[in-house]
């Protein structure tokens, strides 16, 4: 799952895949702004058939957080 999320982030944000690690913070490490994060989460909702609610979005800070969320909610 991490590799799929890593590829999506790389494509959406134009970041080299080798720089995207589970512990990377979207804002501090990957220099994403809130719009980048929302667009990425929408793309992942569409890809994985899941839905992030506003409260859960507040808790997503790292790439690993996204992977854990998808694994927990994917049907």
KEGU-628978 format. One record per atom (N, C-alpha, C): x, y, z. Coordinates in Angstrom, 3 decimals. Each point is the difference from the previous one (the first is absolute). Example, Ala and Ser with C-alpha at 12.3 -4.5 7.8 and 13.67 -1.06 7.14 Angstrom:
2
> 13.190, -5.690, 7.800
> -0.890, 1.190, 0.000
> 0.900, 1.200, 0.000
> -0.350, 1.050, -0.720
> 0.820, 1.190, 0.060
> -0.770, 1.090, 0.730
! end
This chain:
75
> 0.820, -1.198, 0.000
> -0.820, 1.198, 0.000
> 0.866, 1.265, 0.000
> 1.092, -0.018, 0.782
> 0.861, 1.185, 0.050
> 0.501, 0.375, -1.395
> 0.400, -1.000, -0.784
> 0.549, 0.284, -1.329
> -1.030, 0.695, -0.892
> -1.265, -0.419, 0.102
> -1.069, 0.614, -0.797
> -0.209, 1.460, 0.426
> -0.059, 0.223, 1.300
> -0.174, 1.359, 0.522
> 1.216, 0.854, -0.379
> 1.183, -0.571, 0.123
> 1.232, 0.701, -0.358
> -0.032, 0.432, -1.470
> -0.427, -0.895, -0.883
> -0.083, 0.322, -1.426
> -0.998, 1.123, -0.261
> -1.148, -0.068, 0.673
> -1.018, 1.041, -0.202
> 0.508, 1.370, 0.463
> 0.650, 0.036, 1.155
> 0.532, 1.266, 0.508
> 1.070, 0.531, -0.952
> 0.854, -0.891, -0.469
> 1.050, 0.388, -0.930
> -0.587, 0.641, -1.254
> -1.022, -0.634, -0.567
> -0.641, 0.531, -1.208
> -0.713, 1.317, 0.262
> -0.791, 0.042, 1.066
> -0.816, 1.178, 0.281
> 0.831, 1.215, 0.393
> 1.095, -0.228, 0.700
> 0.767, 1.120, 0.525
> 1.337, 0.211, -0.698
> 0.325, -0.874, -0.941
> 1.249, 0.149, -0.734
> 1.231, -0.169, 0.880
> -0.079, -0.964, 0.919
> 1.115, -0.270, 0.913
> 0.600, -1.358, -0.353
> 1.319, -0.066, 0.012
> 0.698, -1.266, -0.258
> -0.464, -1.051, 1.019
> -0.395, -1.170, -0.518
> -0.507, -1.068, 0.876
> 0.971, -0.363, 1.119
> 1.282, 0.061, -0.273
> 0.984, -0.399, 1.012
> -0.005, 0.931, 1.213
> -0.559, 1.203, -0.160
> -0.045, 0.959, 1.109
> -1.254, -0.167, 0.854
> -0.936, -0.838, -0.437
> -1.270, -0.180, 0.709
> 0.093, -1.249, 0.866
> 0.015, 0.226, 1.305
> 0.116, -1.095, 0.973
> -1.223, 0.037, 0.930
> -0.314, -1.109, 0.662
> -1.180, -0.008, 0.881
> 0.034, 1.085, 1.066
> 1.185, 0.338, 0.486
> 0.091, 0.984, 1.079
> -0.010, 1.448, -0.489
> -0.034, 0.217, -1.324
> 0.012, 1.359, -0.537
> -1.276, 0.750, 0.373
> 0.196, 1.191, 0.561
> -1.113, 0.892, 0.300
> -0.314, 0.776, -1.278
> -1.292, 0.063, -0.363
> -0.365, 0.651, -1.259
> 0.435, 1.461, -0.056
> -0.196, 0.730, 1.080
> 0.295, 1.429, -0.007
> 1.492, 0.252, 0.212
> 0.574, -0.616, 1.026
> 1.400, 0.277, 0.346
> 0.990, -0.632, -0.976
> -0.225, -1.255, -0.366
> 0.973, -0.722, -0.824
> -0.275, 0.087, -1.495
> -1.270, -0.052, -0.374
> -0.342, -0.022, -1.428
> -0.457, 1.357, -0.523
> -0.029, 0.999, 0.892
> -0.328, 1.382, -0.379
> -1.373, 0.132, -0.653
> -0.942, -0.824, 0.448
> -1.368, 0.067, -0.522
> -0.759, 1.101, 0.734
> -0.913, 0.654, -0.719
> -0.898, 0.931, 0.683
> -1.356, -0.688, 0.171
> -0.929, 0.684, 0.627
> -1.287, -0.648, 0.296
> -0.723, -0.414, -1.275
> 0.122, 0.780, -1.066
> -0.648, -0.359, -1.266
> 0.617, -1.275, -0.578
> 1.319, -0.111, 0.055
> 0.677, -1.223, -0.466
> -0.538, -1.215, 0.746
> -0.137, 0.142, 1.312
> -0.434, -1.123, 0.833
> -1.436, -0.391, -0.338
> -0.881, 0.992, -0.138
> -1.403, -0.290, -0.342
> -0.082, -0.694, -1.354
> 0.719, 0.508, -1.000
> -0.021, -0.621, -1.337
> 0.510, -1.431, 0.055
> 1.041, -0.230, 0.780
> 0.556, -1.342, 0.129
> -1.006, -0.943, 0.658
> -0.645, 0.466, 1.075
> -0.965, -0.854, 0.697
> -1.205, -0.309, -0.898
> -0.438, 0.964, -0.795
> -1.111, -0.244, -0.935
> 0.406, -1.059, -1.024
> 1.214, 0.102, -0.519
> 0.482, -0.991, -0.969
> 0.044, -1.386, 0.638
> 0.394, -0.061, 1.260
> 0.069, -1.301, 0.689
> -1.391, -0.541, 0.313
> -0.928, 0.893, 0.311
> -1.384, -0.442, 0.201
> -0.514, -0.669, -1.273
> 0.258, 0.635, -1.131
> -0.456, -0.551, -1.281
> 0.705, -1.301, -0.336
> 1.288, -0.063, 0.257
> 0.792, -1.191, -0.326
> -0.381, -1.205, 0.855
> -0.201, 0.236, 1.303
> -0.192, -1.110, 0.926
> -1.446, -0.205, 0.439
> -0.924, 0.872, -0.459
> -1.405, -0.155, 0.359
> -0.255, 0.200, 1.483
> 0.707, 0.965, 0.583
> -0.171, 0.311, 1.422
> -0.399, 1.460, 0.129
> -0.284, 0.427, 1.222
> -0.342, 1.402, 0.219
> 0.659, 0.494, 1.282
> 0.700, 1.115, -0.122
> 0.603, 0.654, 1.159
> -1.009, 1.024, 0.509
> -0.360, -0.060, 1.287
> -0.847, 1.068, 0.502
> 0.891, 1.092, 0.604
> -0.592, 1.161, 0.257
> 0.790, 1.155, 0.433
> 0.805, -0.279, 1.262
> -0.601, -0.687, 0.951
> 0.708, -0.288, 1.262
> 1.218, -0.880, -0.254
> -0.143, -0.988, -0.878
> 1.114, -0.895, -0.298
> 1.091, 0.724, -0.781
> -0.400, 0.912, -0.875
> 0.991, 0.756, -0.772
> 0.927, 0.792, 0.921
> -0.534, 0.496, 1.112
> 0.808, 0.774, 0.945
> 1.131, -0.844, 0.587
> -0.203, -1.310, 0.083
> 0.990, -0.886, 0.614
> 1.038, -0.529, -0.981
> -0.172, 0.304, -1.273
> 0.937, -0.517, -1.005
> 1.122, 1.011, -0.193
> 1.162, -0.378, 0.488
> 1.164, 0.887, -0.069
> 1.130, -0.589, -0.838
> 0.070, -1.332, -0.037
> 1.118, -0.651, -0.697
> -0.517, -0.956, -1.080
> 0.916, -0.412, -0.848
> -0.325, -0.992, -1.031
> -0.484, -1.288, 0.666
> 0.647, -0.394, 1.081
> -0.402, -1.203, 0.727
> -1.415, 0.088, 0.540
> -0.413, 1.213, 0.426
> -1.380, 0.187, 0.480
> -1.006, -0.332, -1.098
> 0.298, 0.430, -1.227
> -0.901, -0.275, -1.135
> -0.064, -1.504, -0.258
> 1.148, -0.650, -0.007
> 0.053, -1.442, -0.256
> -0.822, -0.750, 1.055
> 0.187, 0.349, 1.283
> -0.748, -0.664, 1.074
> -1.505, 0.220, -0.162
> -0.383, 1.219, -0.348
> -1.416, 0.309, -0.166
> -0.607, -0.843, -1.122
> 0.686, -0.060, -1.133
> -0.502, -0.767, -1.147
> -0.128, -1.477, 0.375
> 1.035, -0.544, 0.637
> -0.033, -1.420, 0.365
> -1.158, -0.295, 0.976
> -0.287, 0.940, 0.892
> -1.069, -0.193, 0.973
> -1.393, 0.102, -0.631
> -0.162, 0.860, -1.000
> -1.332, 0.283, -0.554
> -0.303, -0.662, -1.341
> 1.016, -0.535, -0.632
> -0.223, -0.604, -1.321
> -0.818, -1.286, 0.146
> -1.039, -0.101, -0.807
> -0.913, -1.119, 0.107
> 0.490, -1.261, -0.478
! end
